[in-house]
Amino acid sequence: MGFRCGIVGLPNVGKSTLFNALTETQAAQAANYPFCTIEPNVGQVAVPDERLEKIAAIAKSAKVIPTQLGFVDIAGLVKGASAGEGLGNQFLGNIREVDAIVHVLRCFEDDDIQHVSNRVDPIADAEVVETELMLSDLESLEKRVDNAARRATAGDKEAKALASVLGQALSLLKEGKPARLTEPKDDEEARLFAQAQLLTAKPVLYVCNVAEEDAAEGNALSAQVFAKAAAEGAEAVVVSAAIEAELVAMETDDRGEFLAELGLTESGLARVIRAGYKLLGLKTFFTAGPKESRAWTFPAGARAPQAAGEIHTDFERGFIRAETIAYDDYIGLGGESGAKDAGKLRQEGKEYLVQDGDVMLFKFNV
């Protein structure tokens, strides 16, 4: 499953520095002036998962292939973007193409780094971006709801459902609330709502960019952001982009000791990934063998054929069954052979709901 997060924020909040660190590249030019990022840079990040290493060790795999996470560094936004100010039209277009929004907020003081509004206020920064997204959605919806309502009065059933669900979204936006709080009443409304591709319908992860000394516990500014996230059903994490940049420059073996000295047990990347998975309801299953052990991402609630389709469409189309071992059984019993001897290798059919950590082998015929 493609997982594509758009990193957004006002200019000079540290989003390009974070992108560079997350992707371990210098693809985004991190500079101390607005609009240093003009075209959205895209990076694929390996998702760290210690379970994969343990599975590969037991399977004696020649290769270990983690699943991938996509990040898009999107040009900084300024007030008036919905009316085309700055790089507004381009910004809004790039946002429309991602699955989730990673909203980087400046939660640190530094006189050497200019803030576009000459003040450090992460809540106000968040509201600037949210307002522009809401204004764009409002403009998009007002005509669409009117048109759907007219068609609904003529007996168009789909138009009736569309007018209902988009009308609810429009009402929320007029109250200053994001469209993601819309509650479709059935599957048809949910489908139509998803097709509307509203900017404020996308799930949001707030990333509080703090100074190094605040990376472990956060600070008063990040606490405000966490309260905001909790109130609107979003996610939030604390990250120090400066620390992440330092980690990139280090040898892998030295990173754990460096993090421990700062009171950290994991990198900001790991926290962002975990929060992102939770935000989008993503899970991981594994395939294992002597050639390779590999992690695959799937949406929570997927059945076995859908999971098979993450590997190849032919696997889903010709699905027969899935030989399945729970992760704990695979590790505890020493792999496929031990699990089979203990009766823990299951033959699962088309209705099986795949569980996080399942080790699977798909049988198919096309």
N, C-alpha and C positions, 0 to 999 in steps of 0.2 A: 504494500500500500504506500503510495507516495505521501509523504508527510512534509509539507512545505510551510514554513513559518516566515512571515514577513517581519523583520526587525524595524520598528519605527520609533520615532521620537523627534523632539525639536532638535535643531542644530546644536552641536557641541554638548550633548548629554553623555557621550561615550559609546554610542551604538556601533559606530564603525570599528572602534577599538575592540569592542566585545565581539563583533563579527570576525575580525581578524584572529582573535584569540580562539574563538570557538572552532573555526575552520582550519586553524594552524596555517594560515596563509597571510599574505599581505595584499590580497586581491582588492581590498577596499582601501583607498587612500585616507588615512586618518590624519586630518589636519585641523588646525584651530581657526577655522573660518566656516561660515555657512555654505552649504551646497557643495562641499568637497566630494560628496557622492552624487554623481549625476545619473549614471545608469545603474540599475539594480544589480549588485554583484550576487552571484549565487554560489553557495558552498555546500558540499555534501560532507556530513560529519558521521564518523563511525560511532554507533551507540555502544558505550561500554557496558558490558554485562558479564559479571564474573561467572555466571552459570554456563555461558558458552565455553569458556576456557576449561571448566571442569568436565563438561560433556566431551570436548575434543580430546582431553587427556585420556579419558576412558576409552573412547573410540579409536585412539591412536591416529587421529586425522592428520593428513599431510598439510592441509590448509585450514585456517580458521577465518570465517567470513562473517563479520558482524552485520547487522542491519544498518541502514543509513537514515540519516535525518537531514532534511534540506533546510537551509537558512537562506533568506534573501535579504540583503542589506538595501533598504529602500531610502531614497533621497529624503533629507530632512524637510519637515513640513513647517509652514508658518501660518499665522492667522490670515484668513482670507483664501485658503487653498481651494475651498469649494467654489469660489468665484474665479479661480484661475490664478490667484496670486502666487508668486514664487514659482515653484515647480508643481503647483497644485494639481493640475489635470493629470500629469504624469504620475504623481504620487497616488492619486485615487485609483488610477488604472492599475498600477502595480499591486495595490492592496487587494483589489478585486480578484486577483489571480492566486492568492494564497489561502491556505486552509485555516490558519490561526494567526493572530497578531501578537507578536512579542513586543510589548511597549516598554522601551527603556526610559527610565526616569532618573534624572540627576538628583542624588541624595547625598552630595558631598559639597563642601566649600573649597574653593580654590581660586584665589585672586588672579592666577596666571591664565585661567581658562575662561574666556568670555562666554557669558550666557546671553542668548539672543534678546532677553528681556531685562538683562542686568539685575537679576535676582534669582535666588534658589528657592523654588516652591514647586515640588513635584506634583502636588494636587492641581495647582493652576496649570502646570504643563500638560498634565493628563487631560484636563478639561479643554484645552486649546485643540488638541488632536481630536478628542471625542466630539466636540462641537462641529468641527469641519466635516467629520464623517456623518454626523447626524444631519447636517444641512444638505449634504449630498444625497442622503437617503430620502429626506423629506421632498426634495425636488423631484426625485425619481418616482416616489410613490403617489404624490397628489394626482397626477394625471392618470396613472395606472389604476388607482382605486376608482376614480370616476368612470373610466372606460369599462372596468369590470362590472361596476354597479349597473351601468346602463345595459350591458349585455345580459346581466343576471335577470333584470326585469323582463327581458324578452324570452326567458326560459332556458338560458344556457347554464347547465348544471356546474360545469367547471368554472365558469365566470362567477357563479354564486359562491363557490368555495374560495376562489381567489379574492373576491371582494371581502369575504369574511376575515380571512387570515391576514391579508395585507392591510385591511382596515384596522385590525387590532394593532399591527405594527405601526401604522401611521399615528394612531392615538397615543401610543407609547412615546414616539418621537416628539410629538407636540408637547408632551409632559416633560421633555428633557431626559427621557430614558432610552436606552439602546434597544434596538429591535430584537436582540437575542433573548429578551424577556417574554417574547411572544409565545403563546401556548396553543399550537394547532390542536383542533379537537379530534382529528382522525388522521389516518395515513395519507389521505388525499391532500388535506391541507398542509401536512408536513412536507409532502413532495413539492407542492406549488410554492411553499415558503422557501424551500431550499433552492428552487429554480430562480427565485427572485434575486439571488446573489446580493443581498443587502450588506453593505460594509459593516454596519453595527450589529449584524447577526453573527459575525465571526467571533469565536471564543477568544478571550484575551488573557494573556499572561503578562503581569507587570513585573519587570525586572528592575529592582532598586539598585542602582549603581552607587556603591558607597566607597569611602576611602579604605585603605588597607586595614587600618586599626579597627574599623567597624565591620569587617567581613564576617566575623564569627557570630556576633549578636545583633548587628544592625544598629540603627540609631533612631532618634526621635522622628526624623523625616521618613525613614522607611516604615516606621510604625504607623504613620498616617496612611501610607500606601496600602499596608496590609489591612487596615480597617476599611478602607475604600473597597478593596478587593472582596473582603468578606461580605460587605453590604450588597454587592451586586453579583455575587456568585462567580467571581473571577478567581484566578490564582495569582500568587505573588511569591517571588523569591528574592533573596539578597545575594548580590554578586559584586565583586570588586573587579572591574575590567582591568585595572592596573595589575592585580594579582594574576589574572588569567593571562595577560600579556607576558608577565615574568615566567609563568609556567611553560609557555610555549618555547621560550628560549632555553629552557633547562633540559638536561638529559632526563629521560624517563625515570631512571632509578633514583634521581635526586628529588623528584616532585613530592613524594610522600613525606619526606623529612621536612621539606619547606612548608607544606601545608600544616603539618603537626605543630611547627613552631608558631604558626599563626592561630592555632586553636581550631583548625579545620580538619575534617575527616575526608572530605571529597572536594573536587573542583567545582567551580561554578557551572561548568558544562554539564556535569552529572545532575546538578540540581535543576537546571533548565530542562534537561531531557525528561527527568522524572515528572516535573510539573507539566510539561507539554504532553506527555503520555496520558496523565490523569485528565488533562483538559479535553483531549480529543477521544478519550475512551479507547486507547490503543493497548494491545497486548502483544506478547512475543511467543512464537512457537519455534521449535528447533528441528533441523534434520541433521543426522549424524552418520558417519561412515568413514572408512579408511581414506578415501580421497579428500573429503572435507566435512567439517561441521559448520553449520550455518544458522544464523538467526533470521527470522522473518517476522515482520510486523503485520498484525491483522486487527480489524476493528472488533471491540468487545461485542459478543453476541453472534459472531460469525459461526456458521456451521462448517463441517469438514470440507465440503466441496468448495466453498468460498475461500477457505484457507489454502486449499490446493491451488486455487486460481492465482494466489499471490506468487506461486512458483512459476506457473505457466498456464495459459488459458486452456490448453489441451488437458491438463490435469483436472480442471473443473468440468470441462465438457464431457470427458469420458470417465469421470469418477466411478470407482467400484467400491472401494473401502479404504480405511486408513488404519494401519497398524500403529497403535498409540500406547505410549508409556508415560506416565506422570513423571515430572522431573525428579521428585524425591525418590521414586522407585528406581529410576534409571541410575541415579548416583548411589543410592543405598545398596542396590543389588549388583553393582558393577557393570552396568550396561545392558545391551539388548539380550544377550544370552542368559544372564542371571535373572533378568526380569521375566523372560519367557519361561524359564524353569520354575519360577515362583508363581506363575499364573498371573503376572502383572502386565503382560503384553495383551492389549485388548484389540479386538476387531470392531472398529466403529463404522457405522453407516452414514448415509446422507443427512440424517437428522441430528448427528452428534454436535453439541456445542463445544467448540474448541476451548480449552482452558489455558491460561497463562502458564508457560513452562512446558507444555506438552512436547514430547519428542515423537515425531511422526514420520511414517513412511507411507506414501500414497500409492495405491494400486489403481491403474486406470487403463482404459482401452478406447482408442479412437480409430 
